[in-house]
Amino acid sequence: MLSKYWKKIGLIIVIVACVFNVMIKLINKLSMDKEMVASAQYVQENPNEEQQNEQKQEKQVTQNTKK
């Protein structure tokens, strides 16, 4: 009997696994408000590294041109 219905059984298993995967992702997803607050806190706590790197490069260029 199993050999006759193996494709259907496999398809049902895959569908159930996909449904569980989607449900878990929907349940564990953070709300947009929480994500925005966390992002804003991160930006405030960590200074902008790109600006610091640009300032270092500018200092190096000015020091190299003075030599």
N, C-alpha and C positions, 0 to 999 in steps of 0.2 A: 504494500500500500504506500509506503514511504517513497518508493522509486517512482510511483505514478504522480505524486503531488509535490515533489521536492522543489520545483520552481515556485509554486504558490506559497509553500511554507517559508522558503527563503525570502520571498518578496514581503510577506507579512512581518517577518523578523526585522527586515531593513526598515520598513515603514514605522514600526513601533520604536525602533532605535532612533530614527529621525525625529519622531514626535517627542520622545523623552529629551533629546538634545535641545530642541527648540524650547520646550517648556522650562528646562533648567536655565537656559540663557535668559529667558524672559523674567523668571522669578528672581535671579541673582543680579539683574541689571540695576545699576544705580540710577536714581532719579536725576534729571537734568539739573535741578537746583543744587543737589549735593556735589555734582561734578563741577559746576560753575564756582561754588564756594571753595572747593579744594584747589581748583586752578588759580583762583584769585589769591589765595593764601600762598601758594607756591611762588607766584610771580612776585608778591610783596616780600617774601622771606629771602628769596635768592636774587641777588643783583644781576643785571643783564650782563652775561658773560661776553656776548658779542661786542658790546660797547667797550668793555675793558680790553679785549683783544685788539680792537681797532686803535685804542689809545696807545697801547704798547707798541704797535706797529708804527704809528705816527712818531712816537718818541725815538724809535730805532732809526727811522728814516732821517729825522732831523739830526740825530747824532752822527749818522754816517755822512751826511752832506756837510757837516761842520768840519769833519776830518779832512 
